[in-house]
Amino acid sequence: MRIHIATDHAGLELSHHLIKHLTEAGHDVTDHGPQSYDPLDDYPSFCINAALAVAADQANGVEALGIVLGGSGNGEQIAANKVKGIRAALVWNQDTAKLAREHNDANVVAVGGRQHSLEEATALIDAFVAEPFSNDERHVRRIGKIATYENTGEVVLCRDSFMKDPSRA
């Protein structure tokens, strides 16, 4: 699998560790930066570039995922989610890492480097990368609604009749 990774200064050590770890596991890892520590770096460009690469690879039929890292992972997730076709999930335990893939078909994972030990963060990434999407109809339907909004601006209402009438919400 091709994996695109980006970080800010707070996740740089974790990023270097993960690049080595994932490469040794047989993945094709592309580092979108930064290459050196700068406490004043601006993570959005690194994370957006990684997310753009994931979206491009997937559009070309290449199996690819992304990893964005920061102190908390929040800003990095937000930046990645601005890219069309990206579903970035902030994960903080094994369940959220697996469910991000299994239920949401997340294609980018965000982890807070200051929130976890190196071992914990590595386990979260490994769980995310290993977990397949379930292809369950309800999850496919929900992801489709998100994609419809992303592509058209149309909000597809729920199947529930209560929600079909917005005046009753």
N, C-alpha and C positions, 0 to 999 in steps of 0.2 A: 504494500500500500504506500502511496505517496502521502507524506505528512508535511504540512506547511506550519511553521512555528514562528511566533513573534512575541516580543515582550517589551516591558519597560525596564528601567534600571533595577526595580525591586525584584524582578523575576529573572534577571540575567544569569545568576548562578544556577538556578533551576533549569533555565533554558539550555545552558551548556551541558548540564547533566542529562537532560532528556534527549538532546540531539545524539549524544553518545549512546545512551541506553536504547533508543529506538533504532538507530543505525545498526547496532549490534544484534537487535532482534530481527533484522532483515528488511526494515522499512527504508524507503527512499525519502530522506528528510531534507527539506529546503528551509534554510534559515533566512527569515525576512528582517532580522535585526532586532536591536542594534548589535553591533559587533564588539563594542566596548562600553564600559560603565560611564554614564553621564547622568548625574542626579537631576539634571534639568531637561532630560530628553522629553520628547513629545510622542507618546505611545500611539496616538491614533493612526499616523501614517504607517507604522510597522504593522499594526493589527489589520488595518484596511487592506494593505498589500497582501498579507497572508490570506485574508478572506477572499479577495479578488482571485487569487491563485487557486483556491479551493473551488470557487464557483466556475472558473474557466476549465479546470481539470474535469470536474463533474459534467459540465456541458459537452466536453469532448470524450466522454465515456471512460475517463480515467478514475479509478477508485482512489479517492483522496479525502482526507480529513484535515482539520486545522486545530492548532493549539495556540491560545493567546494567554499570556501570563502577565501578572502585575502584582502589586502589593495585596490588593483585595480581589482582583479579577473583574471587578464591576465595570470600570471604564473601558477595559479591553473588550469585554463582552458587548457593551453598548456600541463601541466603534465597529466591531465585526458585524453586528446585526444591521448596520446601515447598508451593507452590501446586498444587493438583490440576490435572492436565492440562498442566503445564509441563514441558518438557524443555529445561533450560538447559545450555549447553555452554561451558566455558572454552576459548577459542581463543588460540593464540599464534603461528600461522603460517598461510599460505594454505591448506595442506592440511587443517589441523584446522578452519578456518573453512568450507571447502567440504564436507568429510566430515560435519560436524555437521548440515548440512542434507540432503545427498545420502543418507546412510545412516541417520541418526537422526531426521530430520525435526524437529530442534531448532527450537523456536519462540522461544527467548530465547538471546542470545549474551552472554557475559561476557568483558570485556577488562580487563586490568590497565593502567591509565593510566601507571603508573610503569615499566612493562615495555617500552614501545614509544614511538617518536617519534610525533608527530601524524600524519605521513604514513603510517607503518606501521599504526597503529591504524585510520586511515580506510580503508586498503586491506583490512584484515581485515573491517571492517564491510561494505564494499562487496561483498566476495566472499561473505560470509554471506547478505546480502540478495538477491544475484543468483542464488544457487545453488538450483535446485529440488530437491525430494525425488524420489528415483528411482522410488518406488513398486514397487521390486523386491520380489518375494514374501518373500524371506528377511528383508528389513528391516521390511516390514509385519508379518510374524509376530513378530519380536522386539519391536517397539514394542507390539504387541498384548499380549504377555506382561507387559511393564512396566505397561501400563494395567490389565490384569487384577489384578495385585498391588496397584496403587494403589487400585483400586475395591473389591476384595474381600478382600485379604490373602492370596489363594491364590497360591502359587508354582507356576507351570506348568513342569513339567519339560521338559528337552530332548528332542528327537526321538530322539537317540542312545540305544540300548538300554542302554549302560553307565550313562548318567545316569538312566534310568527307575527303576533300583533304587538308592535313596539309600544303602543299606547298602554299596554297592560304591564309593561316592565317596571 
